[in-house]
Amino acid sequence: MDRNMALVSAWSYGLAGVLAAMLALYLASGWRAGGRSRAMFLAVALCALWAMLGMAFALTGQLIFYAGSLLADALRFGGWYLFLLVLMKPQVPDGERSTESFGWFTALAVLLSLGGFGSQLLVVFGIDFPLPPQRVALFASLAMSVFGLLLLEQLFRRVSPDFRWSIKPLCLGLGGAFLFDMYLYSDALLFNRLDLDAFSIRGFAHAVSLPLVALSAIRSHDWKRRLVMSQRAALQSATLVIVGAYLIFMASAGYYVRFFGGEWGRALQLALLFAALLVLVALTFSGSMRARLRVLVGKHFFSYRYDYREEWLRFTQTLASQDGFSDMGRHAVRGLADMVESPGGALWLKDPSGRFFAQAACWNMPVSAATEEDGSSLCKFLLESGWVINLEEYRSLPRRYDGLALPSWLVEVPNAWLVVPLTTGNELIAFVVLATARARIDVNWEVNDLLKTAARQAGAFLGQMQGSEALLEVRKFDSFNRMSAFVVHDLKNIVAQLSLMLKNAERHRDNPEFQKDMLMTVENSVERMRQLMLQLREGATPLDGPRGIELADAVRRIQTAKSGQGRKVEVTIEERLVARGHEDRIERVIGHLVQNALEATEAGGRVWVRIARQGNNALVEVGDTGHGMSPEFVRERLFKPFQTTKPTGMGIGAYESFQYVNELGGKLSVDSAVDAGTQVNLLLPLFDTSAGIAAAAAPKELE
């Protein structure tokens, strides 16, 4: 190492040593706080020792300092392992024992620390080994760097989300230092030489990480209490360990291929590395490999196979992500299949008639036209027992399923494995057939309980969806029936008008004026019936928009029509007003009010209509001196459908009038008393004449 590089190394390791020593003094004040502070003090003190020995070697070039820095480096890794393991250990109340096991973490940490220290001893004393001692030391250092990243990953995943603010600087700082070491040692292994530039600034890399570690020490007061354990963290950590071991193995294999390959060594090394990476990618995206690894972790590292909180949240999210009934069934199948690593399944749902079950959804399973009767042996067994039927177990031990006879179509389903009942209350509404799992899974009590609980939740979702669809269908029929009632009510009035015309035709059939009036009446009736049919087909909303209606003309036409029936209607027009609405419907509303007034009034009584302005509205007052209505009837029944005081009425006219006036933004109020008469005030918004003229002129301007 030349003088300039030695000076850079001295500054680099000196800075790291000073910062580590200062942090160690700060942590020494909390020595009595417990294992966390002591473990961190030990790790930082070893870092300070390692950095100071590295600076001494850079300044003096004495091999004793170099040997000491190598040994202190291995001890430094062990100190950080101890600190991270202390943080990962959950805190439990006094007198209780933790149910989480960290034995394999601890064993691996001890093994790597001893192996790293031993390999450095081989280098220091120059002891020959079947492999070069320097190469063994590089392998051990790379493995320790990878394991350090593994512990950090475990720590970050196990900590509760609300505490990651405190732990994040530590993970960033140590993660950066471990990554730098991993790069340094992997580069040395691949190219069989140590990068002196990177080695000289290694102290700077560790010095930069120390302030972040100190920040976590300042932020955190009780790290152990907030740490949790999850199977996902264990699975991902196991995956990281396997990948790291695989890469280390392939790197060593690549080195020896290059070393013994002669002129073809580099080409063979590149080919081997490419093949290794390709195999790694293929295994990473293999569902079967992930399933086997998940089963392995759940079986050997946990007393319970499933993380129930995570399974429940995932299954609920799967059910909630549906966008229709068909998607609901498919998501229910997929959610159940994912719990047992099944690659596919299908849902048989009870028909609306309730007589049989038919396939309603499938996921990665062929579509089947097979049906199952509601009273069959399979359905009775699923409903009465509530069991999850294991078809593999049924074939080997049919005695456990006493009284069950499988239908032929189920036997023929390819790779059929489990039959899961979906119930709601005491009713079987569906069942799911799942395909054989990707990995071998023991269907024990835990798997059965999880599937049955999830199936009950899926059954409740399906039952709710069926109820919602049935309610929507009922509402559609209700809307259609309501519209039909409106149309029938209007047809009744048209029939009454035509019946009166036919009654008078016998006396006036030779009168030309009557014939002309009769033709006009028939033409008007046909047009009104055509409009009613359009309204019934298109919906309650008229096809054209509101327009200006001359109220005086509409009232005069009603007066003339009623005078032809032998009844007199007094009309008072204080001001000619133009209201906003649809001419036929406005006239129908006023005509209905006038007709009710005439029917409630004896021949000698009065019926009147008055038109006046009231603010920004037009007032149409319809009054009579007839029988009147009680306040209770007006308040509770008048504007509700199918409520009437007439012996032959339908109770639709007042309800339709009230709804239409509200749609226009108007108001309809009633003042009535028994045997004193009734007065109905109809407020209609006035039509903006200038806006109407502009709207009418707009098409001409466009032309």
ABEGO torsion letter per residue (X at the ends): XBAAAAAAAAAAAAAAAAAAAAAAAAAAAAAAAEAAAAAAAAAAAAAAAAAAAAAAAAAAGBAAAAAAAAAAAAAAAAAAAAAAAAAABBBBBBGBBBABBAAAAAAAAAAAAAAAAAAAAAAAAGBBBABBAAAAAAAAAAAAAAAAAAAAAAAAAABBAAAAAAAAAAAAAAAAAAAAAAAAAAAAAAAGBBBAAAAAAAAAAAAAAAAAAAAAAAABABAAAABBBBAAAAAAAAAAAAAAAAAAAAAAAAAAAAAAAEAAAAAAAAAAAAAAAAAAAAAAABAAAAAAAAAAAAAAABABABBAAAAAAAAAAAAAABAEAAAAAAAAAAAAAAAAGBABBBBBBBBAAGABBBBABBBGBBBBABBBBAABAAAAAAAAAGBBBBAAAAAABAAABBGBBBBAAAAABBGBABBBBBBBEABBABBBBBBBBABBBBBBAAAAAAAAAAAAAAAAAAAAAAAAAAAAAAAAAAAAAAAAAAAAAAAAAAAAAAAAAAAAAAAAAABAAAAAAAAAAAAAAAAAAAAAAAAAAAEABBABBBBBBBAAAAAAAAAAAAAAAGBBBBBBBABBBBBBEBAAAAAAAAAAAAAAAAAABBAABBBBBBBBBBEABBBBBBBBABAEBBAAAAAAAAABBGBBABAABAGAAAAAAAAAAAAAGBBBBBBBBBGAEBBBBBBBBBBBAAAAAAAAAAAAAAX
